[in-house]
Amino acid sequence: MTPPAGSQAGASAGREEERSAETLPSGPPTPLDSTTLLRGGRSVEIRHNGEIYRLQATRLGKLILTK
C-alpha cells in the first residue's frame, strides 16, 4: 500500500537525503577561477553569515576582500 503524498515516508526520505549530503567524503576544495567569481567585472558582493563582503580585482591583478 502506498502512503499518501506528504506522509511520514516522504518526510523521512527528505531527511535521509540531508544526512547523505552531510556525510559526503570531504576532499580538497575545487579551485575556482577569479574570472568566474567576478563574472567578467572588477568586483562582486558576497553574502556570508548575514554580512556583505566585496571581492575586488586591482589594476595590478591582486584580489582584495573587504567587509
N, CA, C and O atoms as a GROMACS GRO file, in nm:
protein
  268
    1MET      N    1   0.084  -0.118   0.000
    1MET     CA    2   0.000   0.000   0.000
    1MET      C    3   0.089   0.125   0.000
    1MET      O    4   0.183   0.133   0.079
    2THR      N    5   0.061   0.221  -0.086
    2THR     CA    6   0.141   0.342  -0.100
    2THR      C    7   0.089   0.450  -0.004
    2THR      O    8  -0.031   0.478  -0.004
    3PRO      N    9   0.177   0.510   0.077
    3PRO     CA   10   0.132   0.616   0.168
    3PRO      C   11   0.093   0.740   0.091
    3PRO      O   12   0.150   0.766  -0.015
    4PRO      N   13  -0.003   0.818   0.140
    4PRO     CA   14  -0.044   0.941   0.072
    4PRO      C   15   0.070   1.041   0.066
    4PRO      O   16   0.160   1.039   0.150
    5ALA      N   17   0.065   1.129  -0.034
    5ALA     CA   18   0.167   1.233  -0.050
    5ALA      C   19   0.173   1.320   0.074
    5ALA      O   20   0.069   1.351   0.133
    6GLY      N   21   0.293   1.358   0.115
    6GLY     CA   22   0.311   1.443   0.232
    6GLY      C   23   0.310   1.363   0.361
    6GLY      O   24   0.307   1.421   0.470
    7SER      N   25   0.313   1.231   0.352
    7SER     CA   26   0.311   1.147   0.471
    7SER      C   27   0.450   1.138   0.531
    7SER      O   28   0.544   1.200   0.481
    8GLN      N   29   0.464   1.062   0.637
    8GLN     CA   30   0.592   1.042   0.704
    8GLN      C   31   0.696   0.981   0.611
    8GLN      O   32   0.814   1.013   0.623
    9ALA      N   33   0.654   0.894   0.519
    9ALA     CA   34   0.750   0.830   0.428
    9ALA      C   35   0.822   0.936   0.344
    9ALA      O   36   0.944   0.928   0.326
   10GLY      N   37   0.749   1.032   0.294
   10GLY     CA   38   0.810   1.139   0.214
   10GLY      C   39   0.903   1.225   0.299
   10GLY      O   40   1.009   1.266   0.253
   11ALA      N   41   0.862   1.252   0.422
   11ALA     CA   42   0.944   1.334   0.511
   11ALA      C   43   1.073   1.263   0.547
   11ALA      O   44   1.179   1.326   0.552
   12SER      N   45   1.065   1.132   0.573
   12SER     CA   46   1.186   1.061   0.610
   12SER      C   47   1.282   1.050   0.493
   12SER      O   48   1.404   1.049   0.513
   13ALA      N   49   1.231   1.042   0.370
   13ALA     CA   50   1.318   1.038   0.253
   13ALA      C   51   1.396   1.169   0.241
   13ALA      O   52   1.513   1.168   0.206
   14GLY      N   53   1.330   1.281   0.271
   14GLY     CA   54   1.397   1.411   0.267
   14GLY      C   55   1.507   1.420   0.370
   14GLY      O   56   1.614   1.475   0.343
   15ARG      N   57   1.481   1.367   0.491
   15ARG     CA   58   1.582   1.368   0.596
   15ARG      C   59   1.700   1.279   0.559
   15ARG      O   60   1.815   1.310   0.589
   16GLU      N   61   1.671   1.167   0.492
   16GLU     CA   62   1.779   1.077   0.450
   16GLU      C   63   1.869   1.145   0.349
   16GLU      O   64   1.991   1.129   0.353
   17GLU      N   65   1.810   1.222   0.256
   17GLU     CA   66   1.890   1.295   0.158
   17GLU      C   67   1.979   1.397   0.228
   17GLU      O   68   2.096   1.412   0.192
   18GLU      N   69   1.926   1.467   0.330
   18GLU     CA   70   2.005   1.565   0.404
   18GLU      C   71   2.123   1.497   0.474
   18GLU      O   72   2.234   1.549   0.474
   19ARG      N   73   2.098   1.381   0.535
   19ARG     CA   74   2.205   1.309   0.604
   19ARG      C   75   2.314   1.266   0.506
   19ARG      O   76   2.432   1.278   0.536
   20SER      N   77   2.274   1.216   0.389
   20SER     CA   78   2.374   1.170   0.294
   20SER      C   79   2.460   1.286   0.244
   20SER      O   80   2.578   1.268   0.218
   21ALA      N   81   2.401   1.404   0.229
   21ALA     CA   82   2.478   1.521   0.186
   21ALA      C   83   2.579   1.561   0.294
   21ALA      O   84   2.688   1.607   0.262
   22GLU      N   85   2.542   1.544   0.421
   22GLU     CA   86   2.631   1.581   0.530
   22GLU      C   87   2.747   1.484   0.543
   22GLU      O   88   2.854   1.521   0.592
   23THR      N   89   2.729   1.359   0.501
   23THR     CA   90   2.832   1.258   0.520
   23THR      C   91   2.916   1.232   0.397
   23THR      O   92   2.992   1.135   0.393
   24LEU      N   93   2.906   1.318   0.296
   24LEU     CA   94   2.990   1.301   0.178
   24LEU      C   95   3.136   1.316   0.218
   24LEU      O   96   3.169   1.399   0.302
   25PRO      N   97   3.223   1.236   0.158
   25PRO     CA   98   3.365   1.248   0.194
   25PRO      C   99   3.416   1.386   0.155
   25PRO      O  100   3.387   1.437   0.047
   26SER      N  101   3.493   1.443   0.245
   26SER     CA  102   3.547   1.576   0.216
   26SER      C  103   3.685   1.560   0.153
   26SER      O  104   3.769   1.484   0.201
   27GLY      N  105   3.705   1.632   0.048
   27GLY     CA  106   3.834   1.631  -0.020
   27GLY      C  107   3.884   1.773  -0.028
   27GLY      O  108   3.825   1.863   0.032
   28PRO      N  109   3.990   1.794  -0.101
   28PRO     CA  110   4.039   1.931  -0.116
   28PRO      C  111   3.938   2.015  -0.193
   28PRO      O  112   3.872   1.965  -0.284
   29PRO      N  113   3.924   2.141  -0.156
   29PRO     CA  114   3.828   2.227  -0.228
   29PRO      C  115   3.867   2.243  -0.374
   29PRO      O  116   3.985   2.245  -0.409
   30THR      N  117   3.767   2.253  -0.459
   30THR     CA  118   3.790   2.273  -0.601
   30THR      C  119   3.822   2.420  -0.626
   30THR      O  120   3.742   2.506  -0.592
   31PRO      N  121   3.937   2.451  -0.685
   31PRO     CA  122   3.971   2.591  -0.713
   31PRO      C  123   3.874   2.652  -0.816
   31PRO      O  124   3.837   2.587  -0.913
   32LEU      N  125   3.836   2.775  -0.793
   32LEU     CA  126   3.752   2.850  -0.886
   32LEU      C  127   3.837   2.959  -0.949
   32LEU      O  128   3.918   3.022  -0.881
   33ASP      N  129   3.819   2.981  -1.076
   33ASP     CA  130   3.891   3.088  -1.144
   33ASP      C  131   3.831   3.222  -1.102
   33ASP      O  132   3.709   3.233  -1.091
   34SER      N  133   3.915   3.321  -1.078
   34SER     CA  134   3.866   3.452  -1.033
   34SER      C  135   3.771   3.515  -1.134
   34SER      O  136   3.680   3.588  -1.096
   35THR      N  137   3.792   3.489  -1.263
   35THR     CA  138   3.701   3.547  -1.364
   35THR      C  139   3.561   3.488  -1.349
   35THR      O  140   3.462   3.554  -1.380
   36THR      N  141   3.553   3.364  -1.301
   36THR     CA  142   3.422   3.304  -1.275
   36THR      C  143   3.355   3.375  -1.158
   36THR      O  144   3.236   3.407  -1.165
   37LEU      N  145   3.430   3.398  -1.052
   37LEU     CA  146   3.374   3.466  -0.935
   37LEU      C  147   3.334   3.610  -0.966
   37LEU      O  148   3.228   3.656  -0.923
   38LEU      N  149   3.417   3.679  -1.041
   38LEU     CA  150   3.391   3.820  -1.071
   38LEU      C  151   3.294   3.838  -1.188
   38LEU      O  152   3.248   3.949  -1.214
   39ARG      N  153   3.264   3.730  -1.258
   39ARG     CA  154   3.169   3.731  -1.370
   39ARG      C  155   3.203   3.838  -1.474
   39ARG      O  156   3.115   3.906  -1.525
   40GLY      N  157   3.333   3.851  -1.504
   40GLY     CA  158   3.376   3.945  -1.606
   40GLY      C  159   3.391   4.088  -1.558
   40GLY      O  160   3.436   4.173  -1.634
   41GLY      N  161   3.353   4.116  -1.435
   41GLY     CA  162   3.364   4.252  -1.381
   41GLY      C  163   3.488   4.268  -1.296
   41GLY      O  164   3.576   4.182  -1.294
   42ARG      N  165   3.494   4.380  -1.225
   42ARG     CA  166   3.610   4.406  -1.138
   42ARG      C  167   3.578   4.380  -0.992
   42ARG      O  168   3.669   4.371  -0.910
   43SER      N  169   3.449   4.367  -0.956
   43SER     CA  170   3.414   4.340  -0.818
   43SER      C  171   3.282   4.263  -0.811
   43SER      O  172   3.200   4.267  -0.903
   44VAL      N  173   3.265   4.195  -0.699
   44VAL     CA  174   3.142   4.120  -0.675
   44VAL      C  175   3.114   4.124  -0.526
   44VAL      O  176   3.207   4.124  -0.445
   45GLU      N  177   2.985   4.128  -0.488
   45GLU     CA  178   2.948   4.124  -0.347
   45GLU      C  179   2.915   3.981  -0.309
   45GLU      O  180   2.852   3.908  -0.385
   46ILE      N  181   2.960   3.942  -0.190
   46ILE     CA  182   2.940   3.807  -0.140
   46ILE      C  183   2.870   3.816  -0.005
   46ILE      O  184   2.916   3.888   0.084
   47ARG      N  185   2.760   3.743   0.010
   47ARG     CA  186   2.691   3.738   0.139
   47ARG      C  187   2.744   3.617   0.215
   47ARG      O  188   2.743   3.506   0.163
   48HIS      N  189   2.791   3.640   0.339
   48HIS     CA  190   2.844   3.533   0.422
   48HIS      C  191   2.797   3.555   0.566
   48HIS      O  192   2.826   3.659   0.625
   49ASN      N  193   2.725   3.460   0.620
   49ASN     CA  194   2.673   3.468   0.758
   49ASN      C  195   2.598   3.599   0.782
   49ASN      O  196   2.612   3.661   0.888
   50GLY      N  197   2.518   3.640   0.685
   50GLY     CA  198   2.437   3.760   0.700
   50GLY      C  199   2.511   3.891   0.677
   50GLY      O  200   2.451   3.997   0.688
   51GLU      N  201   2.637   3.886   0.647
   51GLU     CA  202   2.718   4.006   0.620
   51GLU      C  203   2.751   4.012   0.472
   51GLU      O  204   2.760   3.909   0.405
   52ILE      N  205   2.770   4.134   0.421
   52ILE     CA  206   2.807   4.154   0.281
   52ILE      C  207   2.955   4.188   0.273
   52ILE      O  208   3.004   4.277   0.343
   53TYR      N  209   3.026   4.116   0.188
   53TYR     CA  210   3.167   4.140   0.162
   53TYR      C  211   3.183   4.175   0.015
   53TYR      O  212   3.101   4.135  -0.068
   54ARG      N  213   3.288   4.248  -0.019
   54ARG     CA  214   3.317   4.282  -0.158
   54ARG      C  215   3.453   4.225  -0.196
   54ARG      O  216   3.553   4.250  -0.129
   55LEU      N  217   3.454   4.148  -0.306
   55LEU     CA  218   3.577   4.096  -0.363
   55LEU      C  219   3.610   4.181  -0.484
   55LEU      O  220   3.529   4.191  -0.576
   56GLN      N  221   3.728   4.243  -0.484
   56GLN     CA  222   3.768   4.334  -0.592
   56GLN      C  223   3.899   4.290  -0.653
   56GLN      O  224   3.988   4.240  -0.584
   57ALA      N  225   3.911   4.310  -0.783
   57ALA     CA  226   4.038   4.289  -0.854
   57ALA      C  227   4.102   4.426  -0.872
   57ALA      O  228   4.037   4.521  -0.916
   58THR      N  229   4.230   4.436  -0.838
   58THR     CA  230   4.302   4.562  -0.854
   58THR      C  231   4.360   4.573  -0.995
   58THR      O  232   4.356   4.477  -1.072
   59ARG      N  233   4.412   4.692  -1.028
   59ARG     CA  234   4.476   4.712  -1.159
   59ARG      C  235   4.599   4.624  -1.176
   59ARG      O  236   4.637   4.590  -1.288
   60LEU      N  237   4.662   4.588  -1.064
   60LEU     CA  238   4.782   4.505  -1.070
   60LEU      C  239   4.751   4.355  -1.067
   60LEU      O  240   4.843   4.273  -1.062
   61GLY      N  241   4.623   4.320  -1.069
   61GLY     CA  242   4.585   4.179  -1.073
   61GLY      C  243   4.574   4.112  -0.938
   61GLY      O  244   4.565   3.989  -0.931
   62LYS      N  245   4.575   4.189  -0.831
   62LYS     CA  246   4.560   4.134  -0.696
   62LYS      C  247   4.411   4.130  -0.661
   62LYS      O  248   4.330   4.199  -0.724
   63LEU      N  249   4.376   4.049  -0.561
   63LEU     CA  250   4.240   4.044  -0.512
   63LEU      C  251   4.233   4.101  -0.370
   63LEU      O  252   4.321   4.077  -0.288
   64ILE      N  253   4.127   4.178  -0.345
   64ILE     CA  254   4.106   4.237  -0.214
   64ILE      C  255   3.965   4.199  -0.169
   64ILE      O  256   3.869   4.215  -0.244
   65LEU      N  257   3.954   4.148  -0.046
   65LEU     CA  258   3.824   4.114   0.013
   65LEU      C  259   3.802   4.209   0.129
   65LEU      O  260   3.880   4.211   0.224
   66THR      N  261   3.694   4.289   0.122
   66THR     CA  262   3.664   4.385   0.230
   66THR      C  263   3.522   4.363   0.280
   66THR      O  264   3.437   4.310   0.208
   67LYS      N  265   3.499   4.404   0.402
   67LYS     CA  266   3.368   4.392   0.464
   67LYS      C  267   3.293   4.521   0.449
   67LYS      O  268   3.179   4.532   0.495
   0.00000   0.00000   0.00000
